[in-house]
Structures are given as C-alpha cells and as structure tokens.
C-alpha cells in the first residue's frame, strides 16, 4: 500500500494537513482546518468550534476536520488574523476591534454601549440583512467573516481598588485590545489605555507595567487575573462579538456542498456558544470570588456620558450610520 502525506508548514505549524492513502480501496483526501484561538479550552467558543468540527467531520465522512489551537499557540489575535489572511492557517477567532485595520467600518461593533442586551446583540451580529455586506467587505483582502460569537460583556478590573465613576480611574494604565478605538475609549473612561496581547497581561499587571485590564468574567477568571487585580467593576462598556474568520481563498475553494454544511452548522455552534456563555460566566465569577475577587456596580450613566463623543465621532460612514440606525431604530 502506497502512503502519501504532505504538510504545508510555517514556523513549524501546518496550515492545511492533507493526507491520502492509495491502494486497493480508494480513500478520500483529508483536509484539516487549523483555527487559532487566544483563550483556554474551557472557553465556550473553544467548545463551540469543537462541536462545529465534529459536525463537519461527521457530515463529510471525515474528509474535512477542524483543529482548534487555544492559548495563543498559533500567535496573538492580530498575528493570527494576518496568518489567516495569507492562508497560512485556515481560520481564527478574532475580537471585533481588530478587523478595523482591514475595514474601518468594523468599528460599529467596537463602540461602547452599542447594545442594550445580549439577545439584541445575538440577533444583530448574525443577521445577514444587517451585517452581510460588512462581513464580506474584507474578502478582497483575503478574509471573510463566517460567524459572530458572543464575546461577553467587558468590564474594568484593577489591582488598586474598585471603580464607581470615571474620575476613580485616575489615569491608571489599563490593558485594552490592539485598537485605537479601544485606547481612546479607555482614555475617555478616565484611564490610560495600553494596547497589549492577552498573553502578556498577567505579568504586566504583576510587575506594575499595567494597573489593570478590561474583559469579561470568563477571561478574568480563567487567566487568573483575579490573583493580581482583584477589584472587578461592572462598567459594562463593551459587548463585542468575536468573529470566526476564514481565509477567503480557502473558503472560496470549498465545494458548494461543504459550504452548505458550513452555513447549516455554524449557526448551531453560535447558538450553543451564546447559551453556554451565561453558565460559564456564573461559574467564572464564583471561582474568581473564591480567589479573592470583589465585584461592584458602577454609575453606568457617568460612563455612558463620558464615551458618547467617541460614538458620535466614529459613526462617520454611510455603512456605520445605517447599521447604527438598524440597531437603534433611528
């Protein structure tokens, strides 16, 4: 029996693994899509992508499979997007803010206090009538957005004490995602926004390079940030989706029947992720409290007022204005 295998490797990591066995019984070629992810295996998005991978493998008789690499094993989110863009890897999960570098209109879902509820976000960010054109707008740059997951509700946490209003931030150095919009947002909230990859944050807070961060309860707890920044304040400033993006070349080369499986199975993965996120938040909060974290409510209106100029400034294109009006009925 003749055996053939080939792995396209970059930095020691295969982008697409292809294998075929030739002999008396023909065997279909196997294609493995690598997915970059910056959170641990316990995260609902990791589990949702695993479920999608299982469904894809089952419905294609193992011809197509998915391997999710957690904990930034394939690089931080920005680097993972670039590798997806070039086809070095097939897919990555990316925070909404990072796609602004490819199309500034993606800022719409990276603006503070955009959604009134998780359910509203769920409906909007997966409605093709609202987001279809936006999600395909970066196809000529090598990527396409296939789905939008819930990224949690982001809140500020610090090592020095709770926050109740913007003045309490006192210019503290707070880690934000690698986006100018997020930096400006944190500055308006009273802090000093510092863009940094997630993998560096624990040590940066521990050593005093940062005074804190901002994220949802799951990330806060799973990355043990409660150990070095125990004051978690519910500023609720962002409710951003996390996008599943794929190399446009790889996606466009898929057979139509496989694309149809993507279209049918990804919404199921999104539903699973949204439904399990709330449960995971409750567990994460309890775990963080056991580790010494203290949670507090804030004066939300004071933060809404503080960041309002950012929203007004960023709604500068016909696309963002239209989506904003579709969300808010204006």
Buried (B, 14 or more C-beta within 10 A) or exposed (E): EEEEEEEEEEEEBBBBBBBBBEEEEEEEEBBBBBBBBBBEEBBBBBBBBBBBBBBBBEBBEEBBBBBBBBBBEBBBBBBBBBBBBBBBBBBBBBBBBBBBBBBBBBBBBBBBBBBEEBEBBBEBBBEEEBBEEBBBBBBEEBBBBBBBBBBBBBBBBBBEBBBBBBEBBBEBBBBBBBBBBBBBBBBBBBBBBBBBBBEBBBEBBBEEBBBBBBBBBBBBBBBEBBBBBBBBBBBBBBBBBBBBBBBBBBBEEBEEEBEEBBEEBBEEBBEBBBEBBEEBBEEBBEBBBEEEBBBEEBBBEBBBEBBEEBBEEBBEBEBBEBBBEBBEEE
